[in-house]
């Protein structure tokens, strides 16, 4: 048998083209996967950011409403007074107690909220919008 020392250029070319095509398709697949992951991450970041900002704002507002703190000094009638902030629940309790004690001293019942747009007239009946025009 005779042996040939010739190089098979056609088979080398075919393997080279197939290899280059495989590398190109692999790079293209990796780019598509990367873009998909990046788009999902950007969507998550864009959606979650406003919620985090809102939650921070709500936490700050709750802290302002529910904590004791010193606010400022105020000058009035020749003397300085310090202004403190108290929790909103405690402030509401103090207002109810104060209004109840005022009403008790004057022999009245504490003021109640009336229906919107309704006022008491001199005659004791409720005056609506049509009576208010007179």
Secondary structure in CASP SS format (residue, H / E / C, confidence):
PFRMAT SS
TARGET T0000
AUTHOR 0000-0000-0000
METHOD secondary structure of the structure
MODEL  1
X C 1.00
X C 1.00
X C 1.00
X C 1.00
X C 1.00
X C 1.00
X C 1.00
X C 1.00
X H 1.00
X H 1.00
X H 1.00
X H 1.00
X H 1.00
X H 1.00
X H 1.00
X H 1.00
X H 1.00
X H 1.00
X H 1.00
X H 1.00
X H 1.00
X H 1.00
X H 1.00
X H 1.00
X H 1.00
X H 1.00
X H 1.00
X H 1.00
X H 1.00
X H 1.00
X H 1.00
X H 1.00
X H 1.00
X H 1.00
X H 1.00
X H 1.00
X H 1.00
X H 1.00
X H 1.00
X H 1.00
X H 1.00
X H 1.00
X H 1.00
X H 1.00
X H 1.00
X H 1.00
X H 1.00
X H 1.00
X H 1.00
X H 1.00
X H 1.00
X H 1.00
X H 1.00
X H 1.00
X H 1.00
X H 1.00
X H 1.00
X H 1.00
X H 1.00
X H 1.00
X H 1.00
X H 1.00
X H 1.00
X H 1.00
X H 1.00
X H 1.00
X C 1.00
X C 1.00
X E 1.00
X E 1.00
X E 1.00
X E 1.00
X E 1.00
X E 1.00
X E 1.00
X E 1.00
X C 1.00
X C 1.00
X E 1.00
X E 1.00
X E 1.00
X E 1.00
X E 1.00
X E 1.00
X E 1.00
X C 1.00
X C 1.00
X H 1.00
X H 1.00
X H 1.00
X H 1.00
X H 1.00
X H 1.00
X H 1.00
X H 1.00
X H 1.00
X H 1.00
X H 1.00
X H 1.00
X H 1.00
X H 1.00
X H 1.00
X H 1.00
X H 1.00
X H 1.00
X H 1.00
X C 1.00
X C 1.00
X C 1.00
X C 1.00
X C 1.00
X C 1.00
X C 1.00
X C 1.00
X C 1.00
X C 1.00
X C 1.00
X C 1.00
X E 1.00
X E 1.00
X C 1.00
X C 1.00
X C 1.00
X C 1.00
X C 1.00
X E 1.00
X E 1.00
X C 1.00
X H 1.00
X H 1.00
X H 1.00
X H 1.00
X C 1.00
X C 1.00
END
